[in-house]
Structures are given as structure tokens and as C-alpha cells.
């Protein structure tokens, strides 16, 4: 549902002009005559990369019972109740009036987040009104001129936190509504690693054709099972060989289908044959899974054929952490698909890594982390100019994705970005999933001057 923003204030402060300016259309009638707007009017606007529903309202006035003015006021009060955010507009050239004070109290009582706009600030005439607006107790007023478009861009800055929170809450609600949805899992690996045998073992039936011949599976076959009361949609995929070895048209189509299954999955099980551990193609597949942003579990099949199990596993862990740092801490599971050993451990790892993949952190946690990280390891100062890391937030998960606002993002070395990612993993226990860290340039407060 679009984020709703109500524009309210007493008559003739410029609400409809602002509405037209933000929607970029002349939807509302504009004139110097007070009270021209009577009904609520809605329109769409793009604010800080989000689509919001703007509501233009009638001017708030004292009114006699049963009058048209009273019904206009009721419409405005309804708009405030239904809105997610309120833009309270005053006329900066007139200053704060008793009517402004009375209706500001009404808006504060609603409990809705509000930004105070001091309109008609063009030139020097409105500066006193902006300062006077602090008396309304709505925080820092934003000086604008709706007619000339001055300062209108600052409205997006004022709304940005509320919009990000609303988007986050909407995504969380959507995820909560989908708690019973099936978890999408793809099994990938080189030919003859035992993917179809593993699929049959999980399903408890001979659903897939298996055999010693490589390349039996051609299509990505979808099956559904329930594991510990959790619905899972499982894809058995064709073996992925090096691109140079894929010659036949049928195999090319099979590989394309397998890659499509990886993009569609949430968790990917990379199945490795214990007799030929961690070949280059295994690393290529793992790297592709990480690039797609999927959660990864590495399963080692035919474990019953390994002699020195401890040394084997330790060496494999060292190699994976060295060659795949983007998924450091990825879970390893040993199993035998043919005998069914280790299936509980495998599915437990799948469900656990999905929780990590969905992990969310609050902005407060992240900014405390950023402050400690910078204090521990100060960013470099290219050309003698200090880099400032100002703010950190998490716009979304699946995989965990973070944004850091800094003074010169292009100058921050890759090594420092890696330091922040590794520190995030250690601080908040985010092993084995890709972490996205994006850099953005913070707004310069002196640009307008």
C-alpha cells in the first residue's frame, strides 16, 4: 500500500500549490481566494525514490456545527487519521497565528510523524516566520516556496527516514504473512556428485533416475517435501561442467536450466564428491551462488569412503575460507546420500543458514558498530584529506545489504570495505552468506549556500 502523506494547515497557506508542485501536475485548483479546496484530493508523487500518495486537504478553520466549513474540517481530520505522515504548512510571511497554534496541537495529538513547512520563504520576507515556527513544537521547520520550487527537495530529506521505516515494516509484514511459504532449495554440483541420489533420499522415494553414468539428469526437476513441519520446494539440477566442455545442445540447455534454478532458489546446496574434493568447477559454482546473493551450504557426499576424516575436513575448511572469502564461515555438512546418513544435519544447516540470510539489524546497532569500527581502524586519508563515514543502515536482507554514507565513497579503498564486511560478520554473527556493502555520498549541508 502506498505511503500516505497529508498536507494540512489553515486556509491560503499554499497547500494546493505544494500539492501541484510535488505531483508535477495541476490537479488542485489554486487561487488567492481562501477556502477554494473543500474535498480531499489525492495524487501520486515520487519522493526519495519512493512513490507516495499525497492528500491535499481543506484549510483548518473553526466552524459552526452543521456548516460546510465544519464538514470540510472533518474531511481534513479524517485525512490526518488515515495518513502515515503529515506535512503541516504555515505562511512564513504572516508568521505563526493563533489558528496555526490550535491546529498544530490537533496534529500533535494525532501522534502522526510530522514535518513543519514554512511556505512563501522566497527572498528575505519569510525568515522571521521560519524562526517563529519553532514555537509550534514540531522540530526544525523547513523553509520552502511552493510557488517557485525553492526548498521543495528538502521535503524528501525530511521524509526519508519515515519512508525507509515504512518500506522495512512492509517487507517484514510480507515475510510474516509468508511464514508458511515453501523454502526454495536447489541442489547443484558437478556431474555424478550424487545430486539425484540425495534428492531421492530427502523425498524418501525413487523420484529421480540415478546411476553411475554422468549426466543422467537434464531438466531441473522440482519436488516438494515437508521437513520438521517446514514446506520445502526442492530442485534437482543437471551437473555443471566447465563451459569449454559443454558441447551438445541438450547439455547447454540443461546448464541454462540449472542456472535458472539457482537464481530462483533461496538456499543452494553445493554437493561435492568426497573422492574429488573442491575442484576448480566447485569453486566456480560457489562463486556464482555468492554473486547471485543466495545462501550456500556445502555438502560432502560419499563421506563413508573417507579415511582420515578430521584432516580432510580441516584442509577443506582452510581452502574454502581462503578461496571464497565472500562466504567466510559457510556451513559444511558431511553425508552419504546412498545410505541416508547426515540428512538431518544437512536440513538443519539449510534452515539455519536461511535465518542468517534473512538477518536484520537496527540502524542504532549499525551506527554504534560503525563508530567502534572507525575508532578501531581509522579510514585512510588520500591526499591528506580525511574520509568521514557518517551513517549506516540496512535497507533490506536476503542477502544482508548495508549502506554506508561517507564523504568520498570513490576514495574508500576496497581493503577498508572488506574490513567493514568482516567486522560485520564477527560482530553480528553473519557467517556463510554474501554481505552487500554499498557506499553512498552523504549530502553536503553547505551545497545550497
C-alpha positions in Angstrom: 0.0 0.0 0.0 1.4 3.4 -0.9 2.7 5.6 1.9 0.1 8.4 2.6 1.2 12.0 3.2 -1.4 14.6 4.2 -0.8 18.3 3.6 -2.6 20.3 6.2 -2.8 23.9 7.5 -5.1 26.8 7.8 -6.6 28.3 4.6 -4.4 30.0 1.9 -1.0 29.0 3.2 -0.2 27.3 -0.2 -1.2 23.6 0.4 -2.7 23.1 -3.1 0.3 24.9 -4.7 2.6 22.5 -2.9 0.4 19.5 -3.9 0.7 20.5 -7.5 4.4 21.1 -7.2 5.1 17.6 -5.7 2.7 15.7 -8.1 4.1 17.7 -11.0 0.5 18.2 -12.3 -2.1 20.9 -11.9 -4.6 18.7 -10.1 -5.7 21.1 -7.5 -7.3 24.5 -8.1 -5.1 27.3 -6.9 -6.2 30.9 -6.3 -5.8 33.6 -3.7 -9.4 33.1 -2.6 -9.3 31.3 0.8 -11.2 28.0 1.1 -11.1 27.1 -2.6 -10.2 23.5 -1.7 -13.1 21.7 0.1 -12.7 17.9 -0.5 -9.7 15.7 -0.1 -7.8 15.3 -3.3 -5.2 12.5 -3.8 -2.3 12.3 -6.2 0.9 10.3 -6.6 4.4 11.8 -6.2 8.0 10.4 -6.3 9.8 11.3 -3.0 13.3 9.9 -2.3 12.8 7.1 -4.8 9.5 6.1 -3.2 6.0 6.5 -4.6 3.8 8.2 -2.1 0.1 9.2 -2.1 -0.3 12.9 -1.4 -3.5 14.2 0.1 -4.5 17.8 -0.4 -6.9 19.0 2.3 -9.2 21.8 3.0 -7.9 24.6 5.3 -8.4 24.0 9.0 -10.8 26.6 10.5 -13.1 27.0 13.5 -16.6 26.3 12.3 -20.2 26.3 13.4 -22.0 23.0 13.9 -23.6 21.7 10.7 -21.9 24.2 8.4 -20.0 23.4 5.2 -16.8 24.6 7.0 -17.3 22.1 9.7 -17.7 19.3 7.2 -14.5 20.5 5.4 -12.7 20.3 8.8 -14.0 16.8 9.4 -12.6 15.8 6.0 -9.2 17.2 6.9 -9.2 15.4 10.3 -10.0 12.2 8.6 -7.1 12.7 6.2 -4.8 13.1 9.2 -6.1 9.9 10.8 -5.6 7.9 7.6 -2.2 9.4 6.8 1.2 7.8 7.6 2.8 11.3 7.7 1.7 14.9 7.9 3.2 18.0 6.3 1.9 20.9 8.4 2.1 24.2 6.3 2.2 27.7 7.6 2.6 31.1 5.9 6.2 32.3 6.8 5.4 35.9 5.7 2.4 36.1 8.1 4.2 34.2 10.9 2.6 31.9 13.5 -1.1 32.7 14.1 -3.4 31.6 16.9 -5.1 29.3 14.3 -1.7 27.7 13.5 -1.1 27.1 17.2 -4.5 25.5 17.7 -4.3 23.2 14.7 -0.7 22.3 15.4 -1.9 21.0 18.8 -4.5 18.9 16.9 -1.9 17.4 14.6 0.5 16.6 17.5 -2.4 14.9 19.3 -2.9 12.6 16.4 0.5 11.1 17.1 1.5 11.0 13.4 5.1 11.9 12.4 5.0 15.5 11.1 7.3 17.9 9.3 6.6 21.7 9.7 6.9 23.6 6.4 7.2 27.4 6.4 5.9 28.3 3.0 6.4 31.5 1.0 10.1 31.9 2.1 11.3 33.4 -1.2 13.6 36.4 -0.5 14.1 37.8 3.0 10.4 38.3 3.8 9.9 34.8 5.4 13.0 34.4 7.5 11.3 35.8 10.7 8.4 33.4 10.2 10.8 30.4 9.9 12.3 31.3 13.3 8.9 31.9 14.8 7.8 28.5 13.6 10.0 26.8 16.3 7.3 27.8 18.8 4.9 25.2 17.4 7.0 22.4 18.9 7.3 20.4 15.7 11.0 20.3 15.4 13.1 22.2 12.8 10.9 23.9 10.3 11.8 23.5 6.6 11.7 26.8 4.7 10.2 26.4 1.2 8.5 28.3 -1.6 5.9 26.0 -3.2 5.2 28.5 -6.0 8.9 28.9 -7.0 10.1 25.3 -6.1 12.6 26.6 -3.6 13.5 24.1 -0.8 11.0 21.6 -2.0 13.7 19.0 -2.4 14.4 19.2 1.3 10.9 17.6 1.9 12.3 14.3 0.6 15.2 14.5 3.1 12.6 15.1 5.9 10.5 12.1 4.8 13.4 9.7 4.0 13.7 8.0 7.4 9.9 7.5 7.6 9.8 6.1 4.1 12.7 3.7 4.8 10.9 2.6 8.0 7.6 2.1 6.2 9.3 0.1 3.4 11.1 -2.1 6.1 7.8 -2.7 8.0 6.0 -3.6 4.8 8.7 -6.1 3.9 8.7 -7.6 7.4 4.9 -7.9 7.3 5.1 -9.5 3.9 7.6 -12.0 5.3 5.4 -12.7 8.3 2.4 -13.3 6.0 4.6 -15.8 4.1 5.8 -17.8 7.1 4.1 -20.9 5.7 5.5 -20.5 2.2 7.8 -23.1 1.0 11.6 -22.6 1.3 13.2 -22.8 -2.2 16.3 -25.0 -2.2 18.4 -26.0 -5.2 21.0 -28.9 -5.2 23.9 -28.1 -7.6 27.3 -29.6 -8.3 29.5 -31.3 -10.9 28.1 -34.3 -12.8 27.9 -37.6 -10.9 28.3 -36.0 -7.4 25.1 -37.7 -6.2 22.5 -34.9 -6.6 19.7 -37.1 -7.7 20.5 -39.7 -5.1 20.4 -37.0 -2.4 17.1 -35.8 -3.8 15.6 -39.3 -3.6 16.9 -39.7 -0.1 15.2 -36.5 1.1 12.0 -37.4 -0.6 12.0 -40.9 0.7 11.3 -42.4 -2.8 12.9 -43.1 -6.1 11.7 -39.9 -7.7 14.8 -39.3 -9.9 16.6 -41.7 -12.2 20.1 -42.5 -10.8 23.1 -44.5 -12.0 26.9 -44.5 -12.4 26.6 -42.7 -15.8 27.3 -38.9 -15.6 24.7 -36.5 -17.0 21.5 -38.6 -16.5 19.6 -35.6 -15.1 18.9 -33.0 -17.8 16.0 -30.9 -16.5 15.8 -29.1 -13.2 13.1 -31.2 -11.5 11.0 -29.6 -8.8 9.7 -31.6 -5.9 8.0 -30.7 -2.6 8.6 -32.1 0.8 7.9 -31.3 4.5 10.9 -31.4 6.9 10.2 -30.8 10.5 6.9 -29.1 9.6 8.6 -26.7 7.1 7.5 -26.9 3.5 10.4 -27.1 1.1 10.5 -26.9 -2.7 13.5 -28.8 -3.9 15.2 -28.6 -7.3 17.5 -31.4 -8.5 19.6 -29.9 -11.3 21.9 -31.1 -14.1 25.6 -31.4 -13.4 27.6 -28.2 -14.1 30.8 -28.8 -16.1 33.3 -26.3 -17.3 31.9 -24.2 -20.1 34.6 -25.3 -22.6 33.5 -28.9 -22.1 29.8 -28.3 -22.8 29.3 -29.1 -26.4 26.0 -30.8 -27.0 22.8 -28.6 -27.4 21.0 -30.8 -24.8 23.7 -30.2 -22.2 23.8 -26.5 -22.9 20.0 -26.3 -22.3 20.4 -28.4 -19.1 23.1 -26.0 -17.8 20.9 -23.0 -18.5 18.0 -24.7 -16.6 20.3 -25.3 -13.6 21.5 -21.7 -13.5 17.8 -20.6 -13.6 17.1 -22.8 -10.6 20.0 -21.2 -8.7 18.6 -17.7 -9.4 15.1 -18.8 -8.2 16.4 -20.6 -5.0 16.9 -19.1 -1.6 19.3 -21.7 -0.3 21.7 -23.6 -2.6 23.3 -26.9 -1.6 26.6 -27.4 -3.3 27.2 -31.1 -3.4 30.8 -32.2 -3.6 32.1 -35.8 -4.2 34.5 -36.7 -1.4 36.6 -38.7 -3.8 37.4 -35.5 -5.8 37.1 -32.6 -3.3 37.0 -28.9 -4.2 37.9 -28.8 -7.8 38.0 -25.6 -9.8 34.5 -26.1 -11.0 33.2 -26.4 -7.4 34.8 -23.1 -6.6 33.3 -21.6 -9.8 29.8 -22.8 -8.8 30.2 -21.5 -5.2 31.3 -18.1 -6.6 28.3 -17.9 -8.9 25.9 -18.7 -6.0 27.5 -15.9 -3.9 27.3 -13.5 -6.8 23.6 -14.3 -7.1 23.3 -13.4 -3.4 22.0 -16.8 -2.4 22.6 -18.6 0.9 25.0 -21.5 0.5 25.6 -24.9 2.2 28.5 -27.1 1.1 27.6 -30.8 1.4 30.3 -33.5 1.1 28.8 -36.7 -0.3 30.2 -40.3 0.0 31.7 -39.4 3.4 31.8 -43.1 4.4 34.6 -43.6 1.8 37.0 -41.1 3.5 39.7 -42.5 5.8 41.2 -39.5 7.7 38.0 -37.5 8.2 39.4 -34.9 10.6 42.4 -33.9 8.4 40.2 -34.0 5.3 37.6 -31.6 6.7 40.2 -29.2 8.3 42.0 -28.9 5.0 38.8 -28.3 3.1 37.7 -25.6 5.5 41.1 -23.8 5.1 40.8 -23.9 1.3 37.2 -22.6 1.2 37.9 -19.7 3.6 41.0 -18.8 1.5 39.4 -19.1 -1.9 35.8 -18.0 -1.1 36.2 -15.1 1.4 32.8 -13.7 0.3 31.1 -16.6 2.1 33.5 -17.0 5.0 32.1 -19.4 7.6 29.8 -21.2 5.1 28.4 -24.4 6.8 29.9 -27.8 5.9 27.8 -31.0 6.2 29.2 -34.5 5.7 26.7 -37.2 4.5 26.1 -40.3 2.5 23.2 -39.8 0.1 23.1 -43.5 -0.7 22.7 -44.7 2.9 20.8 -41.6 4.1 23.4 -40.7 6.8 23.7 -37.0 7.6 20.3 -35.8 6.1 19.1 -34.3 9.4 22.4 -32.3 9.7 22.0 -31.1 6.1 18.5 -29.9 6.5 19.3 -28.3 9.9 22.1 -26.4 8.2 19.8 -25.3 5.4 17.2 -23.9 7.8 19.9 -22.2 10.0 21.6 -20.5 7.0 18.2 -19.3 5.8 17.8 -17.5 9.1 21.2 -15.8 8.8 20.3 -14.9 5.2 17.2 -13.1 6.5 19.0 -11.4 9.3 18.1 -7.7 10.0 19.9 -5.2 12.2 18.5 -1.9 13.5 20.0 1.4 12.4 21.1 2.1 16.0 23.0 -1.2 16.2 24.7 -0.4 12.9 25.7 3.1 13.7 27.2 2.0 17.1 29.1 -0.7 15.2 30.3 1.9 12.6 31.5 4.2 15.4 33.5 1.4 17.0 34.9 0.2 13.7 36.2 3.6 12.7 37.7 4.2 16.2 39.5 0.8 16.0 40.7 1.3 12.5 40.6 4.8 11.1 39.9 5.2 7.4 42.8 6.3 5.3 43.3 9.9 4.3 44.0 10.0 0.5 45.9 13.2 -0.5 45.8 14.2 3.2 42.0 14.6 3.1 40.2 12.6 5.8 37.4 10.3 4.8 34.3 10.6 7.0 31.9 7.6 7.5 28.8 9.3 8.7 25.9 6.9 8.8 25.0 3.3 8.3 21.7 1.5 7.6 20.3 -1.8 6.3 17.8 -1.3 3.5 17.0 -5.0 3.1 18.0 -8.6 3.7 18.1 -11.7 1.6 21.2 -11.3 1.5 22.0 -8.8 4.2 22.6 -5.5 2.4 24.0 -2.4 4.1 24.6 1.2 3.0 27.3 3.5 4.4 27.1 7.2 3.8 30.5 8.8 3.5 32.2 12.0 2.3 34.0 10.5 -0.7 32.9 6.9 -1.4 35.1 6.6 -4.6 38.2 7.1 -2.5 37.5 4.5 0.2 39.8 1.5 -0.5 38.5 -1.9 -1.2 40.6 -3.2 1.7 38.6 -1.0 4.1 35.3 -2.2 2.7 36.5 -5.8 3.3 37.4 -4.8 6.9 33.9 -3.5 7.5 32.3 -6.6 6.0 34.5 -9.0 8.1 33.8 -6.9 11.2 30.0 -7.1 10.5 30.3 -10.9 10.2 32.1 -11.2 13.5 30.2 -8.6 15.5 26.7 -9.8 14.5 27.3 -13.5 13.7 26.6 -13.5 10.0 28.6 -16.5 8.7 28.4 -18.1 5.4 26.2 -15.7 3.4 27.2 -13.0 1.0 27.1 -9.5 2.5 26.5 -6.5 0.3 28.0 -3.2 1.4 27.2 -0.2 -0.7 28.8 3.3 -0.4 26.9 6.5 -1.0 27.9 10.1 -0.8 26.3 12.0 2.1 24.6 15.3 1.5 26.8 18.4 1.8 24.9 20.8 4.1 26.7 23.7 2.5 25.7 22.9 -1.1 22.7 25.4 -1.0 25.0 28.1 0.3 
